[in-house]
Amino acid sequence: MASSVLARREAREGFLFALPYLLGMLIFVLLPLVAVLWMSLTGWSLLDAPTFKGFANYAKLARDLEFRGSLGVTAVFTVGLVALNLTVALLLASLLNVKLRGIAAFRSMVFSPVVMPIVAWSLIWKFLLQPQGPLNTGLQHLGFQDANLLLNPKTALGTLIVIEVLKAVGLNTVIFLSALQGVPPEQREAARLDGASPWQVYRHVTLPMISPTLFLVFLVTVIGALKVFTPIWVLTGGGPAGATTTLIVEMFKQGFTFFEFGYASAIAAVLFLAVLLLTLLQWRLRKALVFYED
C-alpha cells in the first residue's frame, strides 16, 4: 500500500516537472501546426476574412510551375549541402584529431563561424560577392570574364551551398571530433597489427565505430538544410530567375510578398510532410547503416 502511494506521488511529481515542457510543445509546436494545416484549407489574403476552400490550395500546388521548380531547387540544395557539409566536417575532424601544440586554436577557428549571427555572415558575403566585389573581381583577373557568382543562374545555388557549409560545418566538425576521440585506440592498433593499411583501419574500424554519430549528424543536417532561409533571402532573394528559390523561400514569398497566407500554409504543410517522411525513412534505415557495439 505504501509503495503504491509512493509510486503515485512520484508519478505526480514527475508530471509536474515535465509540465512546462509539455505546455511549451502544445503552445509553440502542436497548436501552430494545427493552425497551419487549417489555414492551408482556406483562402486568406490577410485583408479579408479567411474562407474555406477545401483542398483547392493543394490542387493549385500541383499545377504551379514555380512550386515544382522550388521542389527541384530544394532537392539539389539539400543534397549538395548535406554531402559537402558531412564530407568537409569529417575531413576536418580527422585532421584535427591529433595531439599537436596549438591544435586547440585551429579547432576554435573552425568553430568560430558557427557563433556568428547569420544575418551578419550573409551581409559579409553579400559585400564580397557584389558585382565589383573582391571575389568577382579576383575571378575576372584570373580569366573568368563576366564572373558574377550570385547573379548567374548556373552558379548562384552552388555559391549559396558553399556559403552555408562554411557557416555551419564547424558544428558537425566538433561532433565528429568528439566521436573520433571516443574510438578505442586498441581497436585501431589491433587492426594495424593484422596488417591493415591506414585507409582500411579508417574504413573498417573508425567509420563503423562512429556510425551512430554519422547517422545523427546526417539526420539533423538534412532537416537543417530544408529549413535554410536567411542566407538565401539576404543574398539572392530567391533569384536569379528562381534559381535559388527553395520551398521555404517560396512559402515566404507567397505569405509575406503576395499575402496569400492560405496558399503559403499549403506549401508549409508540404514542407512539413517532406521533413517527416525523410526523417521516418532515415530512421527505418538506421539498422542497416549504423553499427551498434552491443
Secondary structure, DSSP 8 states (H G I E B T S, - for coil): -HHHHHHHHHHHHHHHHHHHHHHHHIIIIIHHHHHHHHHTTEE--SSS--EE-TTHHHHHHHH-HHHHHHHHHHHHHHHHHHHHHHHHHHHHHHHH-S--TTHHHHHHHHHHHHHS-HHHHHHHHHHHTSTTSHHHHHHHHTT-TT--TTT-TTTHHHHHHHHHHHHHHHHHHHHHHHHHHTS-HHHHHHHHHTT--HHHHIIIIIHHHTHHHHHHHHHHHHHHHHT--HHHHHHTTT-STTTT--HHHHHHHHHHTS--HHHHHHHHHHHHHHHHHHHHHHHHTHHHH-----
